Every structure is written in structure tokens, then in C-alpha cells.
Amino acid sequence: MSKEHVLIVEDDEDIREGVRILLESENYSVQEAENGSKGLELLDENTDLVILDVMMPGMSGLRTCEEIRKVSTVPVLFLTAKAQESDKLIGLMAGGDDYLPKPFSYAELLGRVKALMRRYNVYMGRNASGSDKEEPYLEIREIRAHESFNEVYVNGVEKELSDIEYHILLLLMQHPKKIFSAQNLYESVWDEPYFYSCNSTVMVHIRKLRVKIEDDPKYPKYIKTVWGKGYKFDAGNE
């Protein structure tokens, strides 16, 4: 079985070395970059995860993530010295999938890495054997989403969603009559315990998803907000 590839973009050499040693001990293949520009040079189709420092000289982690999102939907885990909720939301808006405040334990880092890897590689179908059978798609109204990996079309046009956005959409489409609270979504998609502050994280990803799939994100026709309860996918047949 081939190794999964992690790209670490971090200007602190000690942190890079510590993370590299940890991940290599878990049989990951690791590349290192000391700044955003070098990280973008190393990024390719074999990269399964990017661990990205927010505060770096030159090109910041936020700018680097925006550039990554122009060419790839690979999961991005931000490392940040800032713990304010506003900074976390800015990171998510820039295209990040998760964040980990410094200082962090290696156990916590490894848990985040494995969760993002599982969602990306398993659902992207990278580890599945080839098959000639018909691909499983879920189609509701104008949206067509693959049920195993991140491939989504709206009116026949492919949309590039982040790993988190894809799994939110897929979960809502699989249960179009169900209202999901922010807690339901967070615990199902992020696979982590829910805290009140996580509500903002869910809201940011819902907003980003609407921008990508709705004709008018301010007046969504697919992902509806049920005030006081949560979110649902409108199948249009009620």
C-alpha cells in the first residue's frame, strides 16, 4: 500500500522537524517547506494533506491557502498561534478545513491528520480498486454528487468544493427531509465533539458552500435555513 503524502509549510524549523518525525513514524511520506512560495512549488496531485502555518514571513498562510484553492481541493490544516474566534473564521474563509492552535500536543495533531486523511482519501476513492461498474451518484434537482468522492455538478457544471463542503452537501442530500442542527452537522462531518463555538465554524462552511452551488447565496434554493433549528436540503418536491 502506497504511503499518504503530507506537505508541511512552516517557517519554524523545530516545529517542522517535530511534525515530520511524528508523521514519518506513522508511515506518512512528508515534504517540508519553510515558506508559502516553496510550499506551492512542492504541491502536486500526490499531496493528500497540507499542514500550513498561518503566520509566516513573506507569503502568509492565509494567502498560501487561497493559492492552493485555485488548483486543489486537498485538505488544509492550519497551525495558528492565535486562538481568537475571528482568526479561526478568517482561516476557514480562506479555504482551510481545520485549525489547530499552538502549542498543540502531538496526539491532537495526529488525530486531526488522520481524520482529514480518512475523509479525503476514502471518500475521494483513491484507495479503491478499479471497476467498470456504474459510478454511484446522488441526483436531486440540478445537483449531481458522487456518493464516494468529491465530485459535484450543478446544472452540469463541475464545482470545486473543499472536503468539508462536499461532506456537508452529501449529508444534507442523503437526508433531504431531515433538519440538521449545527451540532448534528459538526459531529457528523468533523467527527469531533461539539462545543458552542463550533456553531460559527458550521455557519462559515454553509456560507461558502452556498456561494459555490446557489444562483443567489442570499436567497438559497437548495440549502435552506430553518430558523431556530438548523439546515436542510430542499428537494423541491414538497
N, C-alpha and C positions, 0 to 999 in steps of 0.2 A: 504493500500500500504506500503510495507516494506521500511525502510529508506535506503538511499545510504550511503556507508561506506567510510570514508576518514581517511587515515593514515598520521599523521603529524610527520616528522622526523626532529627535530630542537633542537639544544643544548641550545638555549636561552629560558629560562622558560617563560619570559614575552611575547615573541612572540608566543610561543605555546599556552599560555593561551588566548591571544587575538584572535588568529585564531580559537581556539576551541569554544570560546564563540560566535564568529560570525557565525560559521558553524552550531552550535547547534541551534542557533536562527532561522536558515533557515531549520531546521528539518533534518540535516545530523547527522549520527552517527559518532563519532570521537574517534580515538585512538591516543595516544601520545607516542613518543619515543624520548629519549634525545640523541641518537646516532645511527649510521648506523647499528651496530650489533643488537641492540634491535629492530630497525625497521624491519630488516629481519626476526626476530623471530615472530613479530606480523603480518607480511604479510601473507594473505591466499586468498583462492578463493573468499571470500566475499568482498575483498577490491576493491573499484571502482575507487579510485584515491589516489596517493601518493603525498603529498606536501613535498619536500625534500630540505633541506638547503645544499648549495654547500660546504661551509667552516665549517667543524666540526672537533673537535679533534678526534684522532683515525682514524677510517674508514671515509674517505671523502665522500661527497655526490656523487661525480662522481663514486667512486668505488662502493658505495652502489647501484647506479643506474645500473651499469654493472652487479652486482649480481642479482638484480631484473630481469633484462632482460633475465637471464638464465632460469628463471622459470615462468615469467609472461609478458603479453603484456599490463598490466594495465597502464593507462596514468600517467606520472610523470611530475609534475610542479616544476621546480627548483626555489628556492628563493636564490638570489645571491646578495652579497654586491658589486660585480664587475659589471661594466657596459660596459667594453670593448667588442667590437665585437668578438675578438678572444676567450674570455672566454665563451661567449654565444654559439659559434660554438662548442667549446670543450664539453659543456654540451649536445648539441644536438647529437654530435657524440657518447657520452657515452650512449645514448638511451633515453634522455629526450624528451618530447613532446612540452614543452613550458617553458618559464622562466619569472621571474618577479623580477626586481631589487629592492633592499631595498634602502631607505624606500619606501613602497608602501601604497596606500590607500586601505581600506577595500572594497570599491566599486570596485576597479580594481581587487583585489584578487577574490572577489565573482564572477565577470564577467568571469574571466579565469576558475574558478572552474566549473561554470555552463556550459560553452562552452565545456570543456573537458568531463564533465559528459554526456552531451547530445550526443556527438559523440560516446562515449564509450557504454553507456547503451542502447541507442536507436538502434544504428547500430549493437551492439552485440546481440540484440534481447532479452535482459534479461527481459524486461518488456512486452514482447509479450506473449499472451496466447498460450497454446499448440495446435498443429494442426497436422492432419495426411496428409495434402496436400503436394504435392511435393515441396521441397525446391527450391527457386529461385537462380540459379547460372548463371553467365555470363561466357561463354567459348569462348576464342579466341586463336587459335593456341594451344600451350601447357599449357596455363594458364587457370585455373578454379577458379573463385572468387565468393563467396556468395554475393548476392546483398543487404543483410540486416545486416550481421555482419561479423566480421573479421575472415574469413576462406578462405585461399588461397592455391591452389595446383599448382605446376609446375611439369609437367611430372608425375603426380600422387603423388608427394611428398609434404606433407604439409609444408608450410613456416610460420614461426612466424614473423609477421610484427607488427610494432607499430601501434597505432591507426592512426597516421598521415600518415604513409607509406601506409596503407591499403586504406585510402580515396583518396590519390593521385592516386594510381593504379586504383581504381574503377572508378574514374572520367575520367581518360585517356581511360580506356577500354570502358566506356559507349559512348565515342565520338571518335572512333579510327581515324577518318579523320580530326579531329579538332586540330589545333596547339594552345596550351595553353601558353600564356606568363607567366612569373614568377608572374606578378600581378594577372592574371586570377586564377592561382593555389592558391596563397596565400589568396585572398579574398574568393574563393570558399571553400577551405579546412579549413583554420584557422578562417574564418568568422570574419575577422577584417580588418580595413583599411590598405592599402598597403603603405609602405614607401620604399625608395630606399634600405635601409639597409636590408629589408626583402628578397631581392634577394639572399643573401648569405644563409639565412635560407632555402629557397626553394632548392638551389643547394645542400646543405648538405643532405637533406632528399631524393632528387633524387639519389644522390650518394649511400646512404645507401640502398635504395630500389633496385638499380641495383645490388649491392653486393649480395642481397638475392635471386633475381629472374633470373639474367642473367648468362649464362655459362661463359662469359668473360665480366666483367663490363666495361673494357676499350673499348670493341667493342660491344656495346649493340645491340641486335636484336629486343627487344620489345620496350623499351622506348628510342626513338631517339631524339637527339638534332637537332633542326632546327636552324641553326646559325642565330643570329640576330633577331629571332622571338620567340623561346621558345621550347616546348617539345610536342611530340605526341606519341601515341601508334601505332606501326606498325602492322597492321592486317595481313600483308603478302599476300594480295590479289590484290595489285596494279600492 
